[in-house]
Amino acid sequence: MNESNVTTNSFKAWFLAARPKTLTGAAVPVMIGIAAAIAQYGDTVRVGAAVLCMLFALVMQIDANFINDYFDFMKGTDDEKRLGPKRACAQGWITAAAMRLGLLYTTLLACAIGLPLIYYGGWEMILIGVACVVFCFLYTISFSYIGLGDVLVLVFFGLLPVCMTYWLVSPPTPLMSIPWQVITLSAACGLVIDTLLVVNNYRDIDNDRRAGKRTLIVRIGEHGGLTLYAILGFISTILALIGMTFLNWQDEQYAKLIILLYLPFHIVTFTEMRRIRKGAELNKVLGMTARNMLIYGILVTIGLLV
């Protein structure tokens, strides 16, 4: 959508603030969790739970985007030196007062969507939902400024959504019965999604230093950031291959090798990142990485379902 001539607080402004391109990161973990459950239980999976998990993840991602937009604007992090995609509050597309209401409504909507999951997972789902909302705020307000953003990505875009989705859509089983293969797949998912945060923070390293934002990339430096980006892609591929292979050992194992098709995309993107190194042109790498995440999720899903 064209970002020129955006009317303040219009539908177009809210659409841009929602950052629809980021929804891939919310959808992929749920996709993998559902696919793992189908691989084990076939058509006995609970479709209602699957739909609710996907809707909850998508709305929470939009909520996180609103929170990030608002609080970074209020802290002055999104100034004129920002290299990344334009932010709604900083550009004046949405007023601060309207954004406060927007993030309140999306938080309430996410809670309303997640509440019926109590039927599938018990009252413990309330604790999971509260944790998602609380850490959604803490990520922008605190954790991203002290270098813990990558840890939250691993947990809330990997371990938690994949494992919880798998458990909720599977026929009723004890929570502690989640197999190690699914936990491995969830860790792999969190690591591959973290590549998006790595390239985002790599691009913003100079601005984050000025703002006192001590991200992991600020701490390990540019060379360390490049190395981390490359390593994450390979580790997530290996872990996914292990998880898929042993989840259903009796299946045709050659189908699991489909995940290796992710590596050429990752290598090309890393090469481009290393070539560009600095500046707003790294937004191109951000887009390529988002595409790679979706490819990764599709490949894992196919490998589990074939």
Disulfide bonds with the S-S distance in Angstrom:
none
